[in-house]
Each structure stands twice: as C-alpha cells, then as structure tokens.
Amino acid sequence: MEIIGLIIAGLIIGLLGKFVAPGARDNTPLWLTLLCGIGGVLIGYYVSGALGVAATPGIDWMRWIISIILAAVLVVAASTLTGRNSRAIR
C-alpha cells in the first residue's frame, strides 16, 4: 500500500512541475515529467532510509520531504536537459 502512495505522490509532483513552466517555456514531454516525479519520490524514499530516517507509525514526514525534494530536482533537471527554449529574443 505504501508504494501506491509513493507513485501517486510522484505523479502529483510531476504534474506540478509541468504546470509551473507551461507552454512555450517548457518543451519536456508530459510522460517524462511524470516519470521523473515517480522516480524521484521512489529514489528519495530509499535514500532517506539509507540516511537513517527511521520508519515510524503514522506519517514519516522526513521521508516524504526528502522524497518530494528529490522528485522536484529530477523534474527540473529533465526540463533543463530536454531543452527549454533557449533561443534569444529577437
């Protein structure tokens, strides 16, 4: 059940990343931002475990914060690497 929550959080982060830079400013495909969001949340969840963030009953706030930050970083990186429209204004 926990993995489903992580995937949903990744989808939300990916969509938020897409809506932050809409239209001509962002040429990143939707599937890539969603994939980066999901991947970032999953990787962040396991990285936080490796850093010693202990699982607690209830909501693990530190794990979620680390996961969301890493997902946001991956979405921004994908947007940068796939070529934001960098042509000079003429």
C-alpha positions as CSV (number, residue, x, y, z in Angstrom):
1,M,0.0,0.0,0.0
2,E,2.9,2.3,0.7
3,I,4.2,2.0,-2.9
4,I,0.9,3.2,-4.2
5,G,1.1,6.4,-2.1
6,L,4.7,7.0,-3.4
7,I,3.6,6.6,-7.0
8,I,0.6,8.9,-6.5
9,A,2.9,11.5,-4.9
10,G,5.3,11.2,-7.8
11,L,2.5,11.8,-10.3
12,I,1.4,14.9,-8.4
13,I,5.0,16.2,-8.3
14,G,5.4,15.6,-12.0
15,L,2.2,17.4,-12.8
16,L,3.1,20.3,-10.6
17,G,6.4,20.5,-12.3
18,K,4.7,20.6,-15.7
19,F,2.2,23.3,-14.6
20,V,5.0,25.5,-13.2
21,A,6.5,26.0,-16.6
22,P,3.7,25.6,-19.1
23,G,3.5,26.3,-22.8
24,A,6.4,27.5,-24.9
25,R,8.8,27.8,-21.9
26,D,8.9,24.0,-21.4
27,N,9.4,21.5,-24.1
28,T,9.6,18.5,-21.8
29,P,7.0,15.8,-22.7
30,L,4.4,15.1,-20.0
31,W,5.4,11.4,-19.7
32,L,9.0,12.4,-18.9
33,T,8.0,14.8,-16.1
34,L,5.6,12.2,-14.6
35,L,8.4,9.5,-14.8
36,C,10.9,11.9,-13.2
37,G,8.3,12.7,-10.4
38,I,7.7,9.0,-9.7
39,G,11.4,8.1,-9.9
40,G,12.4,10.9,-7.7
41,V,9.9,10.0,-5.0
42,L,10.9,6.4,-5.1
43,I,14.6,7.1,-5.0
44,G,14.1,9.7,-2.3
45,Y,12.2,7.3,-0.2
46,Y,15.0,4.8,-0.2
47,V,17.7,7.4,0.1
48,S,16.1,8.7,3.2
49,G,16.1,5.2,4.6
50,A,19.8,4.9,3.8
51,L,20.4,8.2,5.6
52,G,18.9,6.7,8.8
53,V,15.4,8.2,8.8
54,A,13.5,5.6,10.8
55,A,10.1,4.4,9.9
56,T,7.5,5.5,12.4
57,P,3.9,4.6,12.9
58,G,1.8,7.2,11.1
59,I,3.3,9.6,8.5
60,D,7.0,9.7,8.0
61,W,7.4,13.5,7.4
62,M,11.1,13.5,6.9
63,R,10.9,10.7,4.3
64,W,8.2,12.5,2.4
65,I,10.1,15.8,2.5
66,I,13.3,14.2,1.2
67,S,11.3,12.3,-1.5
68,I,9.4,15.3,-2.7
69,I,12.6,17.5,-2.9
70,L,14.4,14.8,-4.9
71,A,11.5,14.4,-7.2
72,A,11.3,18.2,-7.8
73,V,15.1,18.2,-8.5
74,L,14.7,15.5,-11.1
75,V,11.8,17.2,-12.8
76,V,13.8,20.5,-13.0
77,A,16.8,18.5,-14.3
78,A,14.7,16.8,-17.0
79,S,13.2,20.1,-18.0
80,T,16.7,21.7,-18.3
81,L,18.3,18.7,-20.1
82,T,15.5,18.2,-22.7
83,G,15.9,21.7,-24.0
84,R,13.9,24.6,-22.7
85,N,13.5,27.1,-25.5
86,S,16.8,28.9,-25.2
87,R,16.7,30.9,-28.3
88,A,17.5,34.6,-27.9
89,I,14.6,37.1,-28.2
90,R,15.0,38.9,-31.5
